[in-house]
Amino acid sequence: MKVEKLNLRNAEANKNLGEIVGSNKEPSTDEVLQAWNKINPGYNFSNKDVYLEFNESYNGWYLNSYEKSEKNYGSLEILFNYKQQTL
């Protein structure tokens, strides 16, 4: 399955996700999942589905799936406004 590109609704949610989790510390996967699932009901990811990873080319954190499957829409990338200098 192809990587799901973020639509406008998801992009707006990502913009706000950093504020919900807090930008002064490295986020935990559980914190990000809790915030993401609250903003986007229906995904209901758990830490068994995804992991948190820092990507230097994006200069931010994203959630990536462990397995490419229909349940998690391939390698679903959930980008948000964590910047390297806040760590």
Residue frames as a rotation matrix with the C-alpha (Angstrom) as fourth column:
MET 1
0.578 0.816 0.000 0.00
0.816 -0.578 0.000 0.00
0.000 0.000 -1.000 0.00
LYS 2
-0.005 -0.580 0.814 1.26
0.502 -0.706 -0.500 3.49
0.865 0.406 0.295 -0.81
VAL 3
-0.752 -0.268 -0.602 2.32
0.653 -0.427 -0.625 5.94
-0.090 -0.864 0.496 1.87
GLU 4
0.369 0.925 0.084 -0.68
0.924 -0.376 0.077 8.04
0.102 0.049 -0.994 2.78
LYS 5
-0.605 -0.525 0.599 0.08
0.487 -0.839 -0.244 11.67
0.630 0.144 0.763 2.04
LEU 6
-0.629 0.353 -0.693 -1.06
0.617 -0.316 -0.721 14.05
-0.473 -0.881 -0.018 4.72
ASN 7
-0.008 0.685 0.729 -4.22
0.827 -0.405 0.391 15.86
0.563 0.606 -0.563 3.77
LEU 8
-0.263 -0.109 0.959 -5.01
-0.095 -0.986 -0.138 19.41
0.960 -0.127 0.249 4.91
ARG 9
0.741 0.606 0.288 -6.87
-0.372 0.014 0.928 18.21
0.559 -0.795 0.236 8.01
ASN 10
0.760 -0.513 -0.399 -3.93
0.641 0.694 0.329 16.07
0.108 -0.506 0.856 9.09
ALA 11
-0.200 -0.859 0.472 -1.43
0.663 -0.473 -0.580 18.83
0.721 0.197 0.664 8.32
GLU 12
0.087 0.319 0.944 -3.38
-0.425 -0.845 0.325 21.21
0.901 -0.429 0.062 10.56
ALA 13
0.965 0.252 -0.074 -3.49
-0.065 0.503 0.862 18.57
0.255 -0.827 0.502 13.30
ASN 14
0.373 -0.906 -0.201 0.27
0.870 0.417 -0.264 18.10
0.323 -0.076 0.943 13.00
LYS 15
-0.180 -0.407 0.896 0.82
0.146 -0.911 -0.385 21.84
0.973 0.062 0.223 13.33
ASN 16
0.345 0.440 0.829 -0.96
-0.706 -0.461 0.538 21.76
0.619 -0.771 0.152 16.69
LEU 17
0.763 0.030 -0.646 0.44
0.220 0.927 0.303 18.46
0.608 -0.373 0.701 17.93
GLY 18
-0.277 -0.956 -0.092 3.70
0.526 -0.071 -0.848 19.94
0.804 -0.283 0.523 19.18
GLU 19
-0.450 0.190 0.873 1.79
-0.583 -0.803 -0.126 22.38
0.676 -0.565 0.472 21.36
ILE 20
0.647 0.762 0.025 -0.31
-0.548 0.442 0.710 19.59
0.530 -0.473 0.703 22.85
VAL 21
0.647 -0.456 -0.611 2.64
0.541 0.839 -0.053 17.33
0.537 -0.296 0.790 23.67
GLY 22
0.853 -0.408 -0.325 4.98
0.000 -0.622 0.783 20.17
-0.521 -0.668 -0.531 24.64
SER 23
0.877 -0.473 0.082 7.97
0.078 -0.028 -0.997 21.43
0.473 0.881 0.012 22.73
ASN 24
0.461 -0.736 0.495 10.58
-0.853 -0.521 0.020 21.65
0.243 -0.432 -0.869 25.50
LYS 25
-0.146 -0.510 0.848 11.38
-0.649 0.696 0.307 17.97
-0.747 -0.506 -0.432 25.73
GLU 26
-0.860 -0.128 -0.493 11.74
-0.461 0.608 0.646 14.88
0.217 0.784 -0.582 23.63
PRO 27
0.086 0.981 0.175 8.24
-0.993 0.071 0.090 13.43
0.076 -0.182 0.980 23.29
SER 28
-0.663 -0.179 0.727 7.43
-0.301 0.953 -0.041 9.86
-0.685 -0.246 -0.685 24.19
THR 29
-0.933 0.336 -0.127 5.65
0.019 0.399 0.917 7.65
0.358 0.853 -0.379 21.69
ASP 30
-0.415 0.819 -0.395 2.72
0.909 0.386 -0.155 7.28
0.025 -0.424 -0.905 24.08
GLU 31
-0.316 0.258 -0.913 2.36
0.280 -0.894 -0.350 11.07
-0.906 -0.366 0.210 24.49
VAL 32
-0.809 -0.046 -0.587 2.34
-0.500 -0.472 0.726 11.58
-0.311 0.880 0.359 20.75
LEU 33
-0.838 0.521 -0.161 -0.09
0.325 0.715 0.619 8.73
0.437 0.467 -0.769 20.15
GLN 34
-0.329 0.734 -0.594 -2.45
0.851 -0.043 -0.524 10.03
-0.410 -0.677 -0.611 22.82
ALA 35
-0.353 0.144 -0.925 -2.42
-0.141 -0.985 -0.099 13.51
-0.925 0.096 0.368 21.28
TRP 36
-0.906 -0.037 -0.421 -2.71
-0.422 0.014 0.906 12.20
-0.028 0.999 -0.029 17.71
ASN 37
-0.740 0.653 -0.160 -5.61
0.595 0.747 0.296 9.85
0.313 0.124 -0.942 18.51
LYS 38
-0.254 0.635 -0.729 -7.40
0.616 -0.475 -0.629 12.69
-0.746 -0.609 -0.271 20.31
ILE 39
-0.438 0.017 -0.899 -7.05
-0.478 -0.851 0.217 14.99
-0.761 0.524 0.381 17.29
ASN 40
-0.439 0.179 -0.881 -7.78
-0.852 0.228 0.471 12.28
0.285 0.957 0.052 14.73
PRO 41
-0.153 0.428 0.891 -10.30
-0.587 0.686 -0.431 9.82
-0.795 -0.589 0.146 16.17
GLY 42
0.855 0.474 -0.209 -10.58
-0.459 0.507 -0.730 6.71
-0.240 0.720 0.651 14.09
TYR 43
0.183 -0.865 -0.468 -6.86
-0.679 0.233 -0.696 6.01
0.711 0.445 -0.544 13.72
ASN 44
0.825 0.215 0.523 -6.47
-0.562 0.420 0.713 4.52
-0.066 -0.882 0.467 17.21
PHE 45
0.305 -0.818 -0.488 -2.82
-0.170 0.457 -0.873 3.60
0.937 0.349 0.001 16.78
SER 46
0.985 -0.151 0.085 -0.96
-0.059 0.170 0.984 2.01
-0.163 -0.974 0.159 19.68
ASN 47
0.280 -0.955 -0.099 2.77
-0.891 -0.297 0.344 1.75
-0.358 -0.008 -0.934 20.33
LYS 48
-0.037 -0.234 0.971 2.56
0.122 0.964 0.237 -1.77
-0.992 0.128 -0.007 18.91
ASP 49
0.716 0.412 0.564 1.66
0.600 0.049 -0.798 -0.24
-0.357 0.910 -0.212 15.53
VAL 50
0.727 -0.378 0.574 4.07
0.190 -0.692 -0.696 2.68
0.660 0.615 -0.431 15.33
TYR 51
0.233 -0.703 -0.672 7.30
0.944 -0.003 0.330 4.08
-0.234 -0.712 0.663 16.73
LEU 52
0.957 0.059 -0.285 8.59
0.051 -0.998 -0.037 7.62
-0.287 0.021 -0.958 17.16
GLU 53
0.191 -0.918 0.348 11.65
0.943 0.270 0.194 8.64
-0.272 0.291 0.917 15.21
PHE 54
0.385 -0.157 -0.909 13.59
-0.075 -0.987 0.139 11.85
-0.920 0.015 -0.392 14.58
ASN 55
0.436 -0.221 0.873 14.24
0.881 0.305 -0.363 12.58
-0.185 0.926 0.328 10.92
GLU 56
-0.277 -0.666 -0.693 16.96
0.496 -0.716 0.491 15.13
-0.823 -0.208 0.529 10.21
SER 57
-0.859 -0.053 0.510 15.78
0.498 -0.323 0.805 15.88
0.122 0.945 0.304 6.68
TYR 58
0.162 0.958 0.237 12.36
0.642 -0.285 0.712 16.86
0.749 0.037 -0.661 8.08
ASN 59
-0.769 -0.505 0.393 14.03
-0.043 -0.572 -0.819 18.42
0.638 -0.646 0.418 11.15
GLY 60
-0.170 0.762 0.625 11.24
-0.968 -0.247 0.038 16.98
0.184 -0.598 0.780 13.23
TRP 61
-0.759 -0.008 0.651 9.70
-0.323 0.873 -0.366 13.91
-0.565 -0.488 -0.665 14.80
TYR 62
-0.162 0.788 -0.594 7.34
-0.923 0.092 0.373 11.54
0.349 0.609 0.713 13.06
LEU 63
0.047 0.265 0.963 5.53
-0.547 0.814 -0.198 8.30
-0.836 -0.517 0.183 13.77
ASN 64
-0.361 -0.198 -0.911 6.33
-0.896 0.344 0.280 5.43
0.258 0.918 -0.302 11.46
SER 65
0.701 0.696 0.157 4.63
-0.713 0.680 0.169 2.06
0.011 -0.231 0.973 11.21
TYR 66
-0.116 -0.704 0.700 6.39
-0.567 0.626 0.536 -1.18
-0.816 -0.335 -0.472 12.12
GLU 67
-0.570 -0.001 0.822 4.70
0.492 0.800 0.343 -3.06
-0.658 0.600 -0.456 9.31
LYS 68
-0.808 0.361 -0.466 3.20
-0.584 -0.601 0.546 -2.01
-0.084 0.713 0.696 6.02
SER 69
-0.778 0.619 0.107 -0.36
0.609 0.785 -0.112 -3.17
-0.153 -0.022 -0.988 6.32
GLU 70
-0.255 0.779 0.572 -3.87
0.501 -0.400 0.767 -2.01
0.827 0.483 -0.289 5.55
LYS 71
0.458 0.482 -0.747 -4.42
0.877 -0.110 0.468 -1.23
0.143 -0.869 -0.473 9.22
ASN 72
0.270 -0.415 -0.869 -1.72
0.493 -0.716 0.495 1.42
-0.827 -0.562 0.011 9.44
TYR 73
0.949 0.283 -0.138 -1.80
0.047 -0.561 -0.827 2.68
-0.312 0.778 -0.546 5.84
GLY 74
0.582 -0.801 0.143 1.70
0.442 0.164 -0.882 1.61
0.683 0.577 0.449 4.90
SER 75
-0.377 -0.743 -0.553 4.47
0.914 -0.200 -0.354 3.70
0.153 -0.639 0.754 6.45
LEU 76
0.626 0.710 0.322 2.22
0.605 -0.703 0.374 6.43
0.492 -0.040 -0.870 7.82
GLU 77
-0.555 -0.829 -0.073 4.31
0.740 -0.452 -0.499 9.47
0.380 -0.331 0.864 8.63
ILE 78
0.654 0.747 -0.120 2.85
0.699 -0.535 0.474 11.86
0.290 -0.394 -0.872 11.16
LEU 79
-0.371 -0.878 0.303 4.94
0.733 -0.477 -0.486 15.02
0.571 0.042 0.820 11.05
PHE 80
0.781 0.616 -0.103 4.77
0.565 -0.627 0.537 17.86
0.266 -0.477 -0.837 13.53
ASN 81
0.634 -0.447 0.631 6.65
-0.100 -0.857 -0.506 20.89
0.767 0.257 -0.588 14.70
TYR 82
0.823 -0.555 -0.118 9.42
0.235 0.143 0.962 19.51
-0.517 -0.820 0.248 16.88
LYS 83
0.784 -0.620 -0.008 12.67
-0.325 -0.399 -0.858 21.19
0.529 0.675 -0.514 15.92
GLN 84
0.326 -0.745 -0.582 16.13
0.559 0.648 -0.517 19.85
0.762 -0.156 0.628 16.65
GLN 85
-0.540 -0.643 0.543 17.10
0.001 -0.646 -0.764 22.87
0.842 -0.412 0.349 18.73
THR 86
0.242 0.672 0.700 14.28
-0.789 -0.284 0.545 22.24
0.565 -0.684 0.462 21.24
LEU 87
0.737 0.045 -0.675 15.81
0.170 0.954 0.248 18.92
0.655 -0.298 0.695 22.34
